[in-house]
Amino acid sequence: MTEKEKMLKEQMYNPNKDEELIKEREYAKERCKEYNSEKNLKILKKIFNQIGKNFLIEPNFFCDYGYNIQIGDNFYANHNLVILDAGKVEIGDNVFIGPNCGIYTAGHPINAKVRNEGLEFAKRIKIGNDVWIGGNVVILPGVEIGNNVVIGAGSVVTKNIQSNVVAYGNPCTVKKSISHL
């Protein structure tokens, strides 16, 4: 099994020992560099898996591969969004992301010996519909955020957040429900 196949199956893999992964990261980083200087959505469409209608990411934007990113309709991200997309990132419709946020599917082993071998893992992240993510939020590998959720600024989201809630903090926890009118 190649390192890329391991990555896509959420197994431990070495991103520095696979020429295909190295070339794909270089390609995505070059497209991000172009996008950040030109702000032309056609550039991101070359690397993203899916982009919905009414889509905008303010520069600067960075990702690892792009092809693992799927974004729905009515998406806005403020400046300095980083998506480490070794794993799949699914973002629903009507999602707004504040500045300086990170969505990180990649993680590293706790065991130093294993980590020093260059191994890492990737876990899918899913963000539902009608989600507002405040500035300086970090979303860690394997997290799922439900529909109609507000994540407060400065939060570190380490676990799943159910639908219809306001959550914030480090670690991010549910603080109240959002009732439907």
DOTORDREN-369624 format. One record per residue (C-alpha): residue in one letter; x, y negated, z. Coordinates in pm, whole numbers, plus 50000, padded with zeros to 5 digits. Each point is the difference from the previous one (the first is absolute). Example, Ala and Ser with C-alpha at 12.3 -4.5 7.8 and 13.67 -1.06 7.14 Angstrom:
2
A512305045050780 S501374965649934 
END
This chain:
181
M500005000050000 T501364965449911 E500364972350257 K497194981249824 E497695030250023 K500795002850371 M499294962750045 L496635002349826 K499045030350212 E500804980850323 Q502965022650077 M503454989450119 Y502064988449700 N503204981449920 P499324969149784 N503714994549935 K500675034249844 D497444998649719 E500944980649687 E496354997549894 L498984983550329 I502984976549987 K499134989149645 E496304995950088 R500844978050301 E502344978849787 Y497294995949735 A497384989650258 K502384975650169 E500804983849663 R496254996149927 C499494984550347 K502874976049932 E498374990249669 Y496614995950166 N501414978450278 S501514976149745 E497135000049747 K496875009450205 N498645018749698 L497605028250094 K500885019049682 I503345008150164 L498375017050300 K497605018649770 K503085016849850 I500845017050330 F496815002650211 N497815030949981 Q496804979150001 I499084963350033 G496384988750025 K498334967649885 N500844966750169 F503465009650119 L502764977250131 I503185004950197 E501874968150084 P503765002549948 N502185013250148 F498845035949969 F502095031750034 C499325037349960 D502005032049958 Y498315016949702 G496664983749922 Y498445031249849 N498755011150341 I498034967650047 Q496274999049921 I498084967750065 G496274993149958 D498084968849895 N500264965750164 F503445003750153 Y502144971850134 A503355001950177 N501814969350127 H503794995149974 N502585026650089 L498045032449976 V502185031350015 I498565033949906 L502375029250047 D498075024349783 A501885032950010 G496595013350106 K496684990549846 V498504966250100 E496274996749935 I498444965750055 G496254995149953 D497904970949875 N499834965650161 V503275002750192 F501884969050111 I503515001750144 G501754971450181 P503644989749953 N503035020550103 C498265033850018 G501485034649954 I498345032449894 Y502525027550062 T499345035849889 A503665009050051 G501365011750334 H503175015650133 P500685029650230 I500514993650370 N502905024650006 A503144979549922 K501835028849832 V497155005849756 R499464962649949 N503724994849927 E499735025449717 G497854974049821 L496765019150040 E496654982850031 F496305007849964 A496974982049859 K496385000950119 R497014985849812 I498374967550117 K496374992049922 I498314966450054 G496224998949951 N497684973649854 D499334965550148 V503184998950207 W501814968950119 I503585004650118 G501534970150182 G503534987149955 N503075019250118 V498185033550022 V501915032649958 I498135031849898 L501975032050066 P500065033549814 G496875021750003 V497584972950117 E496434997149873 I498044967850052 G496235002749954 N497534976349832 N499024965550132 V503044996350226 V501944969750120 I503605006250109 G501314970850206 A503244982049922 G503215015150132 S498565034950044 V501945032349957 V497535026149876 T501285034050113 K496725019950000 N496775001749801 I497484971850048 Q496325009049953 S497524979149799 N498154969050122 V502484987750261 V502424972450090 A503365013950108 Y503284983950096 G503135003450210 N503175020350019 P499045027349976 C496844989449820 T496845010550186 V496294994049949 K498784969750198 K496374997149886 S497405012349753 I498774979749708 S496215001349985 H498154997449670 L497494971849969 
END
